[in-house]
């Protein structure tokens, strides 16, 4: 969350909407965007909905932490999602929008502009998905091994 808030502070201090800083030509720019909607700027005119959804997600993540004792990788993944959600929620409360600024593209094809919090949420969610998949495979394998021969 700290990395997210520091980067957003620096971006707000040095960029303004419409200004583009080309960091790696034809691949990576810094471009300030005020996102009032959700991920990928969906429903841009519903900021209250996303504020409420963020609060619900944070509450669910707090509950999830109680279920992840002894699972450090899953706890780290959930913590990444939690930190990202809190970082973006802090923007919504403080500014009324989420500060996005990472513009990744391949030539003329741009991905949605995002921020450090979004990256943490994405990496955490993918990690939890993979860890859940691997855990399920392990449980099935152990169940097969425990079955007595017929």
Secondary structure as UniProt FT lines:
FT   HELIX           2..14
FT   TURN            17..18
FT   STRAND          20..24
FT   TURN            25..27
FT   STRAND          28..35
FT   HELIX           39..41
FT   TURN            42..45
FT   HELIX           47..67
FT   TURN            69..70
FT   HELIX           72..95
FT   STRAND          98..106
FT   TURN            107..108
FT   STRAND          109..110
FT   HELIX           116..146
//
